[in-house]
Amino acid sequence: MKAIVYERTGDPSVLELVDRPVPEPAPGEVLVRMAVSGVNPTDWKARRQWPLPAGWQIPGQDGAGVIEAVGEGVDQILIGARVWLWEAAWQRPWGTAAEYTVVPVRHTVRLGSASFDLGACLGIPFMTAHRCLTAGEFMPDKLHAGALSDHVVLVQGGAGAVGNAAIQLARWADACVITTVSSPEKAQLAAAAGANYVINYREQDVVEEVRKIAPDGVHTIVEVSAARNAATDVQILRNGGAVCVYADDGGNEVTLPIRPLMVPNARWQFVLVYTAPKAAKAQAVTDVAAAVAQGAIRVGAEAGLPLHHHPMSAARSAHQAVENSAVGKVLITTSET
């Protein structure tokens, strides 16, 4: 089989397209014939700095394909199932950027009739967004239609992959969604994703605009750039509100004023899917799968998430595109499944 492998950390040039034997699923695992692999920022960050316990790594946490074989203890009824994968390569060498991969069965989710492209876009972005929308003190533990009615959510950076996921999930749950963007083009993407209100932070005063929409403040802020936006976030949180930080875009340190956050009992929640509580991840998988089954999640430019396909031979370009902050979702086509 063909696989993208790197044996040392570094820039995209360490990625090699190689031939490897098709792996055998161990007990509790399944063998998946991959159709599409999703590329996330953590994939290139891992490639640059995470250790290689096995001495080699196939990148890719997310993807979609068909289960072809199962290991001991796994129900054979799963053979032939179309699935999406999540967290495939966390502390494991077998990622999704290959024609075949092995993964614990608990990290596969039935995809139904949804496209493989959609399946490869779920995983880390949507699970991150789910955590951001459920970690606040006055936010629900589960998302479903109506779960966020009477809630106002601000998504900072609504044109990114996690921002898009947060908009779609929050709208599915009936929240009023406000989002910020940096350009008219990104505003169109955020609107296509379903945002109720879009604010261009380069041309408008975010605090003023948010307060017009939500005079009492917002329940939760899905935050991509805490260092840049902290002063703004402090001014637009309602009592008991939460800022959920999932990235360090704009700087790795943030300064917070104590009294203005203490008075409203505000919460700052930092989010990383890989180390999030197991129960929270399990709930995210359940809820995202339900949203997919109900047709509430879409991908493509018409859903505010342009797709950029790369063949396996162009894996280096795919990684570089994500490292360069490509707008939309970068995918690697692994087979003609």
PADRENNU-143933 format. One line per field, with one value per residue: x, y, z of N, C-alpha, C in turn; residue number from 1; residue in three letters. Coordinates in pm, whole numbers, plus 50000, padded with zeros to 5 digits. Example, Ala and Ser with C-alpha at 12.3 -4.5 7.8 and 13.67 -1.06 7.14 Angstrom:
# PADRENNU-143933
n.px = 51319 51285
n.py = 49431 49775
n.pz = 50780 50708
ca.px = 51230 51367
ca.py = 49550 49894
ca.pz = 50780 50714
c.px = 51320 51290
c.py = 49670 50003
c.pz = 50780 50787
seq = 1 2
type = ALA SER
# end
This chain:
# PADRENNU-143933
n.px = 50084 50030 50165 50194 50477 50684 51009 51157 51141 51040 51028 50782 50927 51013 50820 50739 50636 50568 50599 50427 50359 50021 49861 49779 49485 49496 49380 49070 49093 49034 49073 49098 49013 49125 48967 48970 49184 49195 49360 49495 49588 49731 49855 50073 50211 50270 50434 50653 50748 50661 50748 50866 50765 50760 50952 50875 50609 50281 50102 49797 49504 49235 48984 48820 48663 48634 48562 48755 48851 48847 48979 49047 48775 48616 48310 48217 48024 48078 48240 48274 48142 48090 48284 48384 48690 48852 49106 49313 49594 49699 49950 50008 50146 49997 49842 49598 49677 49714 49672 49560 49479 49515 49309 49185 48864 48685 48745 48625 48342 48017 47935 47718 47523 47654 47908 48250 48427 48299 48308 48584 48626 48532 48594 48868 48823 48537 48493 48647 48509 48264 48338 48405 48156 48022 48152 48119 47985 47708 47632 47500 47566 47532 47473 47200 46914 46770 46912 47067 46895 46794 47050 47344 47614 47949 48168 48492 48669 48529 48570 48751 48839 48761 48608 48406 48292 48198 48005 47821 47744 47643 47430 47272 47196 47030 47124 47182 47410 47697 47967 48316 48521 48789 48772 48574 48541 48578 48367 48151 48187 48147 47881 47764 47806 47616 47600 47431 47491 47752 48062 48301 48603 48807 48693 48481 48365 48398 48303 48103 47926 47853 47726 47503 47356 47343 47270 47311 47538 47738 47696 47895 48224 48392 48715 48984 49209 49330 49523 49515 49248 49162 49106 48879 48705 48660 48487 48245 48131 47864 47719 47858 47958 48171 48498 48628 48919 49092 49318 49645 49678 49822 49977 50143 50089 49867 49709 49503 49245 49175 48958 48740 48671 48626 48398 48170 48186 48326 48453 48750 48828 49048 49114 49190 49154 49279 49362 49135 48860 48754 48482 48372 48472 48355 48086 48094 48150 47915 47721 47807 47788 47512 47428 47530 47379 47130 47156 47262 47517 47740 47974 48214 48231 47978 47892 48050 48302 48545 48683 48999 49158 49420 49642 49800 50063 50117 50138 50316 50267 50006 50033 50190 50012 49821 49986 50036 49804 49571 49252 48964 48923 49179 49237 49356 49347 49322 49253 49044 48810
n.py = 49880 50236 50503 50802 50895 50998 51005 51159 51467 51788 52026 52032 51878 51643 51456 51158 50962 50633 50273 50037 49740 49620 49672 49453 49433 49473 49318 49462 49657 49802 49754 50001 50096 50376 50667 50946 51179 51410 51722 51884 52171 52064 51849 51942 52070 51857 51716 51881 51889 51691 51393 51077 50790 50535 50557 50627 50786 50797 51064 51243 51285 51277 51141 50946 50643 50293 50014 49726 49498 49332 49325 49087 49046 49242 49316 49147 49244 49500 49509 49648 49878 50226 50482 50755 50879 50964 51131 50954 50932 51006 50969 50734 50552 50514 50700 50871 50928 50742 50452 50242 50203 50124 50137 50194 50055 50216 50466 50505 50605 50555 50664 50669 50776 51005 51207 51103 51315 51496 51340 51334 51589 51618 51500 51636 51928 51960 51828 51983 52226 52146 52096 52357 52473 52355 52371 52585 52730 52776 52640 52366 52012 51846 51860 51934 51973 52271 52284 52508 52719 53051 53119 53310 53305 53384 53358 53386 53453 53326 53208 53006 52652 52536 52748 52752 52500 52547 52744 52600 52387 52530 52670 52455 52376 52580 52830 53186 53315 53501 53621 53695 53832 53894 54005 54095 53869 53655 53708 53635 53359 53293 53369 53190 52958 52983 53181 53421 53690 53886 54027 54249 54279 54448 54671 54743 54817 54574 54531 54727 54650 54387 54437 54573 54367 54177 54294 54219 54073 53789 53432 53241 53246 53142 53104 53193 53345 53442 53613 53842 53914 53933 54169 54264 54044 54043 54256 54180 53957 53792 53767 53491 53396 53232 53208 53019 52884 52769 52781 52926 53138 53439 53481 53340 53406 53556 53838 53909 54106 54113 54199 54285 54038 53881 53986 53920 53646 53510 53267 53117 52884 52645 52456 52145 51884 51629 51583 51626 51563 51221 51162 51395 51393 51160 51236 51442 51302 51150 51355 51501 51301 51268 51516 51501 51285 51403 51578 51828 51923 52054 52069 52236 52519 52633 52590 52746 52640 52595 52332 52181 51973 51733 51507 51202 51216 51481 51549 51701 51960 51985 51985 52215 52408 52412 52492 52744 52869 52819 52904 52734 52378 52144 51854 51519 51299 50961 50726 50574 50501
n.pz = 50000 49955 50145 50340 50507 50779 50919 51077 51257 51125 50849 50574 50390 50502 50470 50308 50030 50042 50004 50194 50385 50402 50705 50985 51176 51526 51835 51918 51727 51395 51044 50806 50484 50351 50222 50217 50373 50633 50688 50961 51168 51391 51275 51120 51321 51490 51317 51310 51575 51763 51946 51808 51891 51773 51586 51337 51150 51029 50921 51017 51181 51129 50906 50645 50540 50452 50650 50636 50758 51077 51410 51678 51897 51793 51641 51351 51190 51130 50910 50595 50659 50617 50746 50965 51100 51406 51591 51520 51507 51750 51972 51844 51568 51338 51127 50917 50657 50432 50220 50358 50703 51054 51341 51672 51732 51867 51782 51544 51355 51239 50914 50751 50477 50414 50254 50188 50191 50364 50597 50647 50731 50984 51291 51459 51422 51460 51702 51869 51847 51958 52226 52300 52293 52498 52739 52909 53215 53212 52990 52797 52854 52644 52291 52080 51869 51968 52207 52259 52250 52323 52387 52330 52116 52050 51787 51738 51456 51228 50979 50980 51013 51264 51354 51158 51213 51472 51425 51265 51438 51658 51542 51462 51713 51775 51866 51885 51670 51657 51466 51405 51148 50909 50657 50363 50199 50372 50536 50376 50373 50645 50673 50496 50637 50829 51024 51225 51255 51124 51183 51069 51193 51127 51028 51188 51522 51750 52013 52038 51832 51908 52152 52064 51957 52162 52442 52710 52696 52581 52600 52556 52421 52142 52099 51895 51907 52167 52280 52121 52140 52403 52554 52428 52460 52735 52769 52662 52769 52931 53266 53425 53191 52941 52804 52558 52471 52197 52045 51986 51822 51731 51955 52245 52504 52739 52882 53154 53303 53644 53824 53646 53541 53758 53888 53718 53749 53548 53314 53191 52962 52853 52561 52431 52224 52234 52498 52640 52871 52882 52882 52779 52520 52421 52427 52243 52005 51982 51955 51729 51535 51539 51441 51183 51084 51080 50877 50931 50909 50679 50404 50192 49964 49958 50210 50358 50392 50201 50003 49959 49760 49755 49593 49717 49641 49662 49926 50075 49982 50069 50349 50372 50286 50492 50698 50610 50667 50506 50380 50455 50412 50398 50218 50172 49914 49932 49805 49551 49664
ca.px = 50000 50098 50145 50280 50550 50806 51092 51222 51061 51093 50935 50711 51016 51037 50713 50775 50536 50640 50522 50428 50263 49892 49871 49676 49427 49519 49255 49006 49117 48979 49150 49015 49062 49100 48927 49014 49248 49189 49483 49470 49709 49812 49934 50204 50281 50325 50544 50769 50803 50621 50839 50825 50794 50782 51058 50813 50474 50188 50024 49654 49415 49098 48970 48700 48686 48550 48624 48778 48876 48838 49063 48981 48689 48537 48200 48242 47919 48132 48310 48199 48081 48151 48309 48481 48787 48896 49221 49375 49739 49743 50038 50009 50210 49909 49749 49502 49731 49760 49563 49500 49530 49449 49269 49091 48728 48614 48778 48552 48200 47945 47915 47593 47530 47728 48026 48379 48483 48241 48362 48723 48627 48471 48703 48927 48755 48402 48501 48696 48396 48168 48391 48394 48015 47962 48238 48080 47904 47565 47612 47460 47669 47502 47415 47094 46825 46709 46997 47123 46797 46811 47192 47417 47751 48039 48276 48599 48732 48429 48602 48842 48775 48692 48505 48296 48228 48126 47885 47724 47690 47563 47304 47193 47141 46938 47183 47206 47553 47769 48105 48404 48607 48883 48757 48442 48538 48557 48230 48062 48200 48082 47737 47726 47805 47492 47606 47323 47551 47894 48128 48436 48671 48897 48615 48376 48397 48336 48229 47982 47835 47801 47634 47377 47284 47327 47300 47357 47660 47726 47714 48022 48307 48480 48826 49098 49324 49308 49617 49469 49108 49126 49045 48744 48624 48624 48381 48121 48081 47756 47747 47875 48002 48298 48582 48687 49037 49136 49438 49728 49699 49841 50066 50125 50064 49751 49696 49362 49215 49113 48830 48632 48632 48580 48262 48067 48216 48359 48538 48837 48845 49140 49058 49269 49076 49355 49370 49006 48801 48702 48336 48342 48500 48252 47964 48116 48134 47772 47644 47846 47728 47369 47414 47554 47263 47017 47186 47287 47655 47772 48109 48223 48220 47840 47875 48151 48426 48599 48766 49120 49201 49556 49672 49903 50194 50132 50117 50397 50194 49888 50078 50234 49893 49764 50083 50023 49670 49475 49112 48889 48972 49273 49215 49443 49274 49408 49213 48925 48699
ca.py = 50000 50365 50576 50915 50863 51073 50936 51261 51589 51893 52093 51933 51794 51513 51365 51072 50866 50506 50148 49965 49628 49649 49625 49363 49494 49405 49308 49591 49749 49773 49797 50090 50141 50518 50738 51085 51215 51553 51780 51983 52237 51979 51755 51999 52097 51729 51683 51965 51886 51582 51278 50962 50672 50416 50586 50670 50833 50833 51174 51247 51244 51264 51084 50866 50530 50174 49908 49607 49382 49365 49245 49005 49118 49342 49253 49141 49316 49631 49500 49714 50002 50356 50544 50864 50851 51079 51111 50828 50930 51058 50873 50612 50582 50488 50806 50847 50963 50616 50377 50165 50228 50053 50231 50134 50064 50327 50589 50508 50641 50531 50784 50663 50809 51130 51191 51084 51449 51547 51261 51372 51724 51616 51479 51738 52059 51958 51791 52103 52320 52092 52122 52501 52509 52284 52377 52696 52695 52778 52573 52225 51909 51780 51946 51879 52082 52339 52283 52641 52825 53157 53142 53387 53255 53461 53279 53472 53386 53233 53149 52894 52520 52523 52851 52702 52392 52606 52809 52499 52315 52622 52697 52331 52374 52694 52949 53306 53310 53618 53582 53800 53796 54001 54052 54066 53733 53566 53734 53552 53220 53280 53376 53064 52856 52997 53283 53520 53823 53880 54155 54263 54347 54551 54789 54770 54803 54448 54546 54805 54572 54276 54490 54605 54242 54110 54396 54157 53999 53657 53321 53172 53293 53040 53197 53146 53435 53502 53722 53962 53948 53928 54294 54266 53938 54082 54355 54134 53837 53810 53702 53347 53361 53161 53220 52887 52911 52644 52802 53036 53230 53576 53489 53229 53457 53644 53913 53924 54190 54027 54244 54279 53899 53825 54032 53838 53502 53463 53148 53096 52741 52611 52337 52061 51760 51508 51563 51661 51451 51116 51173 51508 51349 51063 51310 51514 51206 51118 51470 51531 51196 51297 51630 51450 51203 51492 51667 51962 51961 52058 52115 52297 52665 52671 52579 52831 52566 52548 52212 52184 51834 51705 51364 51162 51261 51623 51564 51813 52083 51990 52030 52354 52492 52430 52572 52882 52914 52814 52922 52616 52250 52075 51710 51434 51185 50844 50618 50600 50433
ca.pz = 50000 49959 50270 50368 50629 50810 51017 51160 51260 51039 50757 50491 50308 50566 50429 50195 49982 50043 50003 50321 50387 50463 50844 51039 51296 51653 51911 51944 51616 51264 50927 50726 50354 50356 50101 50230 50499 50662 50743 51065 51217 51478 51194 51088 51447 51531 51226 51341 51711 51852 51938 51726 51973 51689 51490 51212 51171 50923 50978 50991 51288 51078 50773 50622 50452 50469 50729 50553 50843 51219 51499 51777 51988 51722 51568 51207 51118 51091 50781 50489 50707 50586 50876 50981 51204 51485 51680 51479 51522 51880 52041 51764 51440 51225 51094 50809 50525 50374 50156 50466 50837 51163 51444 51767 51681 51933 51711 51417 51370 51113 50833 50678 50334 50396 50169 50255 50214 50488 50708 50674 50786 51117 51385 51547 51423 51517 51842 51936 51854 52054 52360 52325 52309 52612 52857 52996 53331 53179 52863 52816 52834 52517 52188 51997 51827 52081 52326 52283 52232 52422 52410 52229 52103 51963 51730 51689 51343 51179 50849 50999 51019 51392 51355 51076 51287 51585 51371 51223 51554 51740 51472 51474 51849 51786 51926 51805 51648 51607 51436 51354 51034 50875 50519 50304 50147 50486 50583 50295 50419 50776 50650 50433 50741 50904 51129 51221 51243 51089 51211 51017 51303 51074 50990 51287 51663 51787 52138 52009 51749 51987 52252 51996 51936 52292 52543 52835 52669 52520 52693 52530 52311 52085 52079 51819 51927 52299 52305 52052 52165 52545 52601 52371 52521 52872 52766 52601 52837 53027 53393 53412 53056 52927 52685 52533 52387 52136 51965 52035 51711 51776 52069 52340 52637 52744 53007 53188 53418 53744 53875 53546 53518 53885 53919 53651 53761 53414 53306 53075 52946 52745 52495 52340 52215 52266 52642 52699 52944 52795 52872 52690 52383 52383 52399 52118 51895 51973 51907 51590 51452 51528 51352 51047 51047 51058 50765 50982 50882 50536 50371 50061 49965 49986 50355 50420 50414 50074 50012 49876 49748 49711 49587 49813 49593 49695 50070 50124 49951 50155 50481 50364 50274 50626 50774 50561 50706 50394 50421 50414 50462 50311 50220 50090 49858 49952 49716 49472 49733
c.px = 50087 50065 50239 50345 50659 50877 51175 51134 51124 50985 50870 50801 51043 50930 50754 50658 50607 50542 50538 50333 50131 49893 49757 49617 49452 49385 49199 49023 49040 49077 49057 49086 49025 49059 48981 49075 49239 49319 49446 49599 49794 49894 50070 50282 50344 50446 50669 50829 50763 50718 50778 50857 50824 50896 51006 50668 50402 50101 49875 49572 49277 49098 48841 48732 48592 48627 48634 48803 48870 48929 48979 48897 48602 48433 48223 48134 47968 48204 48220 48135 48161 48164 48394 48566 48821 49013 49295 49522 49789 49818 50036 50074 50117 49807 49665 49557 49795 49642 49489 49557 49457 49423 49180 48948 48652 48643 48721 48404 48131 47911 47780 47614 47604 47856 48152 48446 48430 48300 48502 48734 48578 48580 48744 48853 48619 48402 48556 48583 48293 48213 48377 48250 47949 48041 48199 47986 47755 47537 47574 47577 47654 47446 47311 47007 46757 46797 47050 47023 46810 46958 47249 47562 47828 48151 48379 48672 48643 48460 48701 48767 48699 48581 48383 48219 48145 47998 47780 47662 47602 47430 47213 47125 47057 46993 47176 47358 47603 47910 48183 48490 48694 48868 48616 48431 48512 48418 48130 48067 48129 47931 47686 47720 47680 47492 47492 47375 47700 47954 48269 48515 48772 48824 48511 48428 48323 48251 48097 47880 47773 47699 47501 47290 47249 47363 47352 47487 47633 47755 47851 48092 48398 48600 48947 49224 49310 49400 49571 49332 49068 49054 48902 48654 48575 48502 48247 48069 47966 47797 47752 47923 48139 48367 48653 48796 49090 49262 49519 49766 49713 49930 50039 50111 49946 49746 49549 49346 49134 48972 48718 48587 48580 48434 48155 48090 48247 48454 48623 48870 48939 49106 49162 49203 49152 49357 49241 48951 48738 48551 48297 48366 48394 48121 47976 48096 47986 47694 47679 47786 47579 47345 47434 47431 47141 47041 47219 47429 47682 47918 48109 48203 48078 47806 47980 48284 48477 48692 48881 49177 49344 49572 49780 50042 50221 50108 50198 50326 50071 49926 50121 50116 49830 49856 50076 49883 49572 49334 49031 48952 49059 49257 49317 49359 49365 49373 49091 48802 48567
c.py = 50124 50436 50695 50890 50967 51003 51031 51385 51694 51955 51989 51842 51658 51411 51288 50982 50732 50390 50079 49846 49675 49592 49530 49430 49409 49389 49446 49693 49708 49821 49879 50120 50288 50573 50880 51104 51366 51601 51893 52055 52149 51877 51814 52033 51969 51693 51763 51936 51767 51464 51164 50834 50547 50436 50629 50710 50850 50944 51159 51194 51208 51200 51006 50755 50415 50070 49781 49482 49427 49273 49166 49092 49223 49270 49260 49211 49453 49627 49556 49845 50124 50433 50670 50835 50978 51038 50982 50821 50986 50949 50736 50644 50574 50601 50771 50874 50840 50548 50291 50212 50140 50153 50158 50156 50180 50462 50592 50533 50618 50662 50785 50697 50940 51104 51168 51219 51507 51471 51302 51511 51729 51612 51599 51872 52057 51916 51907 52204 52275 52120 52271 52542 52443 52299 52489 52653 52687 52720 52427 52131 51841 51882 51867 51996 52140 52352 52422 52752 52922 53179 53224 53342 53348 53369 53376 53397 53282 53168 53034 52763 52501 52627 52809 52592 52447 52674 52704 52425 52406 52654 52575 52326 52498 52813 53066 53318 53441 53571 53702 53745 53916 54057 54025 53924 53633 53586 53650 53406 53199 53284 53246 52951 52864 53102 53383 53660 53808 54019 54152 54345 54451 54681 54829 54751 54679 54463 54619 54722 54455 54325 54534 54479 54175 54209 54339 54078 53860 53548 53256 53237 53178 53117 53134 53226 53511 53621 53852 54008 53955 54053 54308 54165 53978 54173 54303 54003 53874 53746 53551 53302 53296 53197 53087 52901 52780 52660 52916 53130 53372 53590 53380 53277 53553 53710 53941 54019 54112 54073 54238 54137 53833 53861 53948 53687 53440 53344 53153 52947 52715 52472 52271 51924 51640 51478 51603 51540 51349 51127 51285 51468 51250 51134 51388 51423 51174 51233 51507 51428 51222 51414 51590 51372 51288 51591 51808 52012 51949 52100 52166 52447 52710 52659 52661 52762 52512 52428 52220 52042 51824 51554 51330 51209 51407 51648 51680 51945 52098 52040 52176 52449 52518 52515 52719 52938 52923 52827 52805 52492 52182 51924 51640 51314 51064 50726 50661 50535 50504
c.pz = 50000 50090 50274 50502 50652 50926 51101 51156 51170 50952 50666 50408 50372 50529 50305 50159 49963 50027 50137 50311 50449 50604 50880 51163 51420 51725 51943 51834 51491 51157 50838 50594 50342 50220 50102 50368 50517 50723 50839 51105 51308 51399 51160 51215 51502 51446 51260 51478 51799 51838 51857 51803 51892 51590 51354 51242 51038 50980 50950 51107 51235 50940 50762 50524 50486 50550 50646 50636 50988 51298 51597 51871 51923 51636 51418 51126 51070 50957 50671 50532 50663 50717 50862 51103 51279 51573 51647 51517 51654 51955 51975 51630 51320 51208 50972 50668 50461 50307 50257 50599 50935 51274 51544 51720 51743 51867 51570 51446 51236 51045 50762 50532 50308 50317 50251 50281 50344 50607 50746 50734 50930 51224 51469 51541 51491 51663 51925 51953 51955 52197 52396 52353 52429 52741 52954 53107 53299 53041 52888 52798 52699 52419 52109 51956 51950 52204 52360 52251 52349 52460 52295 52231 52010 51917 51673 51577 51280 51045 50860 51012 51150 51403 51275 51150 51403 51538 51336 51341 51639 51673 51475 51610 51879 51863 51829 51793 51587 51575 51386 51242 51000 50735 50469 50252 50260 50546 50505 50338 50552 50762 50588 50535 50828 51012 51112 51197 51218 51106 51152 51118 51254 51043 51094 51429 51716 51913 52113 51932 51827 52088 52191 51984 52069 52402 52675 52818 52615 52622 52679 52411 52269 52030 52010 51850 52057 52324 52240 52100 52311 52591 52549 52441 52660 52873 52716 52660 52929 53159 53375 53276 53054 52797 52668 52428 52330 52051 52026 51920 51765 51897 52170 52484 52632 52881 53033 53308 53521 53781 53770 53512 53644 53912 53849 53665 53626 53420 53179 53070 52828 52693 52405 52339 52269 52416 52714 52776 52849 52776 52777 52545 52334 52349 52269 51998 51874 51910 51764 51496 51434 51433 51207 50999 51015 50943 50805 50955 50733 50519 50228 50072 50000 50134 50430 50446 50279 50094 49913 49872 49695 49698 49690 49771 49624 49844 50127 50099 50039 50294 50479 50355 50410 50712 50735 50585 50588 50449 50366 50472 50358 50330 50132 50044 49861 49863 49637 49534 49712
seq = 1 2 3 4 5 6 7 8 9 10 11 12 13 14 15 16 17 18 19 20 21 22 23 24 25 26 27 28 29 30 31 32 33 34 35 36 37 38 39 40 41 42 43 44 45 46 47 48 49 50 51 52 53 54 55 56 57 58 59 60 61 62 63 64 65 66 67 68 69 70 71 72 73 74 75 76 77 78 79 80 81 82 83 84 85 86 87 88 89 90 91 92 93 94 95 96 97 98 99 100 101 102 103 104 105 106 107 108 109 110 111 112 113 114 115 116 117 118 119 120 121 122 123 124 125 126 127 128 129 130 131 132 133 134 135 136 137 138 139 140 141 142 143 144 145 146 147 148 149 150 151 152 153 154 155 156 157 158 159 160 161 162 163 164 165 166 167 168 169 170 171 172 173 174 175 176 177 178 179 180 181 182 183 184 185 186 187 188 189 190 191 192 193 194 195 196 197 198 199 200 201 202 203 204 205 206 207 208 209 210 211 212 213 214 215 216 217 218 219 220 221 222 223 224 225 226 227 228 229 230 231 232 233 234 235 236 237 238 239 240 241 242 243 244 245 246 247 248 249 250 251 252 253 254 255 256 257 258 259 260 261 262 263 264 265 266 267 268 269 270 271 272 273 274 275 276 277 278 279 280 281 282 283 284 285 286 287 288 289 290 291 292 293 294 295 296 297 298 299 300 301 302 303 304 305 306 307 308 309 310 311 312 313 314 315 316 317 318 319 320 321 322 323 324 325 326 327 328 329 330 331 332 333 334 335 336 337
type = MET LYS ALA ILE VAL TYR GLU ARG THR GLY ASP PRO SER VAL LEU GLU LEU VAL ASP ARG PRO VAL PRO GLU PRO ALA PRO GLY GLU VAL LEU VAL ARG MET ALA VAL SER GLY VAL ASN PRO THR ASP TRP LYS ALA ARG ARG GLN TRP PRO LEU PRO ALA GLY TRP GLN ILE PRO GLY GLN ASP GLY ALA GLY VAL ILE GLU ALA VAL GLY GLU GLY VAL ASP GLN ILE LEU ILE GLY ALA ARG VAL TRP LEU TRP GLU ALA ALA TRP GLN ARG PRO TRP GLY THR ALA ALA GLU TYR THR VAL VAL PRO VAL ARG HIS THR VAL ARG LEU GLY SER ALA SER PHE ASP LEU GLY ALA CYS LEU GLY ILE PRO PHE MET THR ALA HIS ARG CYS LEU THR ALA GLY GLU PHE MET PRO ASP LYS LEU HIS ALA GLY ALA LEU SER ASP HIS VAL VAL LEU VAL GLN GLY GLY ALA GLY ALA VAL GLY ASN ALA ALA ILE GLN LEU ALA ARG TRP ALA ASP ALA CYS VAL ILE THR THR VAL SER SER PRO GLU LYS ALA GLN LEU ALA ALA ALA ALA GLY ALA ASN TYR VAL ILE ASN TYR ARG GLU GLN ASP VAL VAL GLU GLU VAL ARG LYS ILE ALA PRO ASP GLY VAL HIS THR ILE VAL GLU VAL SER ALA ALA ARG ASN ALA ALA THR ASP VAL GLN ILE LEU ARG ASN GLY GLY ALA VAL CYS VAL TYR ALA ASP ASP GLY GLY ASN GLU VAL THR LEU PRO ILE ARG PRO LEU MET VAL PRO ASN ALA ARG TRP GLN PHE VAL LEU VAL TYR THR ALA PRO LYS ALA ALA LYS ALA GLN ALA VAL THR ASP VAL ALA ALA ALA VAL ALA GLN GLY ALA ILE ARG VAL GLY ALA GLU ALA GLY LEU PRO LEU HIS HIS HIS PRO MET SER ALA ALA ARG SER ALA HIS GLN ALA VAL GLU ASN SER ALA VAL GLY LYS VAL LEU ILE THR THR SER GLU THR
# end
